[in-house]
């Protein structure tokens, strides 16, 4: 995809996103993705050599191989949102083999899914595309519905099926977050000992984060802090939702004492521009030393234009890629593949550069 086609898909946002040249935090301060990502960022770290080998495999698979960018298919919605709600639009994905086939045909770097899905076809596919086993999930069948990430798998099970990485979610801000942090910190330590890469879904979860009609679960300052906590327990890659607002700490402090913030977070370090909002997430990942992948968001109208917009924002902010599920697998496989190729084309296009 050429820059002209990208601009057409962005529509009225084209100049706003592609022409943005004045980020609050300059790119010279960041660790920018590139072909030498492993050597430049992780060789000096305490990660064991087998982790570096598997990380290199992750970055050297699919259409984005050798670029320092990632395109990942995640499908754990069968648990998180119920299988029926997730797969009814395209029932072939009740069969986990089709999830893996989509990732391969779409040229993804990896496929992330449950122990059950990946384990059911691991002997056939674990050598063909990197597996990321999601260790914990929010079980969505209890009544009334509860929101708590609990372990469905252990690290050794992921290792035994040939996975190169494990993934997990922590609901930062929730009453259960302290337990989840301890569980996943221990799991990530074991994963590194066994040579696997660690990926953390750093999500916020607390009804108090919705104030006066604004949802601060998507606030740059608070998602940025969640990222910082994720990097602290040695996530190698952090998955985060794209921020759409800022000022979460300020809003919550009007309700009572909550955390700490500095006024410069909202003036010198950030702005209302989506690239700045996302860059603040990157900054909290040790200035990008821990890579940021943003989620593609729920399926809906204009999915192609929306994922292109998200990819442009992530790349120009200094992120390392996109992880896209429902927008791809709730469509016919051919359309899902085309959507992934459009995302990947953003990261392959030199004219879309870090701002």
N, C-alpha and C positions, 0 to 999 in steps of 0.2 A: 504494500500500500504506500503510495506516494504522499507527500505532505499536502498536496492539493486535495486528495481524497479525504485525508484526515480532517482538513479544515472544513470540507463540506459536511462531514458527519458531525462536527462540533457546532456547525451552524452559527448562530449569533454569539456563541461563546468562543469562537475561533480566535479573534484578536485578543480577547481577555485572557485566554489561557496560553496560547502560543506566543503572544507578544509580551508576556509578563517578564520584566527585566530588572525589577528592583525588590528582591526579597529582603526581609528584615535581617535575616542571618545569611551571610554570603556563602556561596558554595565552596569557597576556599577553606572554610572552617570544617567542611564535611568530609567524610570518607565516601567517595563517589564510587558506585558500582563499576566494574570493569572486568576484562578477561583475567586479570591477575588477582581477583578478589581473595582467593584462598591464601596465596603467598603473601599478599600485602596486609591482610587483616588477621588471619587465624594462625599462621605459622608461628607467630610470636606469643600466642596464647597458651593456656595450660591444657588445651584439648589434646587428647591422645592421638597418635598418628592414624589409627583406624578411623577416627572421626573425620580427620582431614581427607582421607581417601574417600569415604562415603559422601562427604560434602562435595568433593570434586566430581563424583559421579552424578550427584544431584544437579550440579551446575553444568554438566557436560552432556545432558540428555535433551532430546527434543529439538524443536526449531530454534530455541534460544541458546543452544549449546555454545559455550565459549564466550558468551557476552557478559556474564556476571548478573544476568537477570533471570527471573523465574516465572513460569506460568504453571499453576497447579490446579488440578481438579479435586475439590473436596466434596465428598458425599457422605455425611453422617446424619443427614436430615431424616433418615428412616427412624432414628431414635429421637433426635432433637425436636422434630416437628410431626412425627408419626409417618409410617411408611405410606399409608393411604393418601394422606394429604400431600406428600412429597412426590409420589410416583404415579398417582392417578392421571396427571396430564400426559404421561408417557410410560405406560406400564412395563415396557421392556426393562426398565431399570430396577424392577423388583428382583431381577436376576443380576447379582453383583458382577458377573462376567462382563456385562454390557457397560458397566461403569468403567472397568479397566480398559475395555476396547475403545471407549470414547476418548480416554486420556491418551492412549497410544495413537489412535488415528488423528487426533487433534494436535499431535506434536508437543504434548505437555512435558515438562521436566519430571513430573511425579504425579501419582494419584494418592490422595489421602482418604481413608475410610476406616470402617470399624474392623475390629478383630475378626468378626464373623464374615464380612464381605471379602476382605483380602485373604483370609485364611481359606476360604472355600475354593479359591482358584490360584493359590500361591505357587503350587508346583508348576503350573502352566505359564505363569506370567512374572514371577518375582525376578527373573533374570532379564526380562524384556523392558521393564520400566521400574524406576525406584518406587518402592512402597513406603508410605507414611502411615503408621498405625496410630489412630486416635485412641488414647488410653481411657479417657473419661467422657462421660456424656450426661446431659440432663434428661433423666427418664421422665417421659411426658404422659404417663398413663395413670399415675396415682390421682385420687380425687380427694380434695380439690387439687388441682395442678400445683406442683411445687417447683422451685427453681434452685437446683443444687447439682453441681457436677460431681458425679461419683465414679469411682474406678470400675470399668467393665473389663479391663485387661491389665496384664502386668508386662513389664519391659522384656522379660525373658521370652514370653510368648511372641512378641514382635520380633525379637532377635532370631528365634527358632524358625520363623517363616521366611526369613531372609530380608526383612525390612531394613532400609538404610536409615530410617528416621522414625521418631515417635512424635506425636502431637498431643497436646492437652489444652484444656481451657481452665482458666481461673476467673471466677466472677468477683473481680475486685470491687470492694464496697459492700458486698453482701455479708450477712451474718456468718455465713459459712466460709468466708474467704480465708481466714487464718488456717483452718484445717486444710483447705485446698492448696494453699501455698506450701505447707509442710509436706503434703503428699506428693506434689508435683516436683518440688525441689529434690526430694529423695529419689523420685523416679528418674529425673533428668541426670542426677549423679550416676545412677546405675546405667542409664543409657550411654553416657559418655564412657564409662568403664568398659562397656561392651562394643564401643566403636560407633554408636549411632548418633546422628544429628538430632537436635532438640528444637521443636517448634511450639511456641506458646500462643494460643488465642487469648489475648489480653482484653477481656470484655468487662465492662462495668455492669453492675446489676444491683439496683436499689430503687424502689419506688420513690424515695425522697429526692432522687436526682431529676424528677420531673416537677418543674415549678412554673406556675403561671403560664401554662401552655407551651413552655420550652422544654425540650428533652436534652438534658446535659449528659446523657449517656454518649452523645456524639460531640461533646465539647472537646476542643483541642487541648486545653490545659489539663483536663482530667484524664482523657485517654492518653495524653503524653505521660502523665505520672504513672498510669497503669503500665505503659511500655517500660518505664524506668524500673518498676518493680519486677517486671518480667525479665529484663536484662540482668537484674540482680541475682535471680536464681538460675542464671546461665542458660537462658534460651539462646540458641544460635541464630534463630530467625523469629521475628515477632509478627503475628497477624493481628491487624487492627481494622476496625471499621473506619471508613473515610470520615473525617470530622466535617461538620457543617455549621458549627457555631463555636463560640468561645465564652469565657467568663463564668465557668461552672463554679469555681471556688468563690468568686464574688457573690454569685446568686445564693449559694448555700450558706454563706456567712451572714446573709441578711436574715436567715431563718434561725441562726444560732451559731455557735463556734464550730467551725469545720476546717480541719487541716490548716495549711499556711500557704500564703501566696505573696508575691512581690509585684508591685505595680508595673515594673518593667516587663513582666511576662506579657502584658497586654499592649505595650507601647513599643519598646525597642526590639522585642523578640518576636512579635506577631502582628498580624493585621487581619482584616476581614477577607482577604483574598484566599481562595481555597488552596493555592500552592503554599502560601505562608502557613495556613492552618495545618496542613499536612507536614510541612517542613518541621514544625514544632514537635510533631510526633517523631520524626527522624532524629531531631536534636536530642530527644530524651532517650533514644537508643544509642547513647554514647556517641553522639554526633554522627550517627550512621554506621558505627562500627558493628552494631548488631542490625542486620538488614530488616527493613520494614516491607511487608507485603500487605496490601490493603484488600479487603473483600469487595467482590463485585456487586453486592447488594441483592435484594430480593428480585425475583422475576416480575416483569410488568410490561408496560408499554415502552417502545423505543429502546429495547434492550441493547441493540448494537450501538446506538449513539451513546447510551449511558455507560457502557463498559469502555468505549473508546475515551470518553471524557474522564473516567476514573483512572484509566491507564496513563493518560497524558498528565493528570495531576500528580499521580504517584511518581512517575518518572521524573518530571520536572522538579518535584520537591526533593528528590534524592533517594526515593525508595528503590527496592530491588524487584518489584513485580506485583502481580495480581493473582489472587486465588478466587476462582469463580465456579460456583456450583449450580444453583437453581436456574440461573439465566441460560445455562448450557444444557443441563440434562432434562429440563422440562420442555424441551423442543425435540423435533425429529433429529436423529443423530447427525444428519448432513448439516442442518442449521446450527447445531451445537458446535460442530467442527469449524464451520465458517466463523462463528463468533470467537472461538479461541484464536483462530488465525488473525482475526482483526486485532485482538489484544496484542498478540505477539508481534504483529507488524509495527505497532507503536514503539516497542522496545528495539526493534531492528532498524527503525528509521533514525538516521543520524541527525535529521533536521529537527527532531523533537529532542532537545538537549536539556540537561539540568540547568535550571534557572540561576 
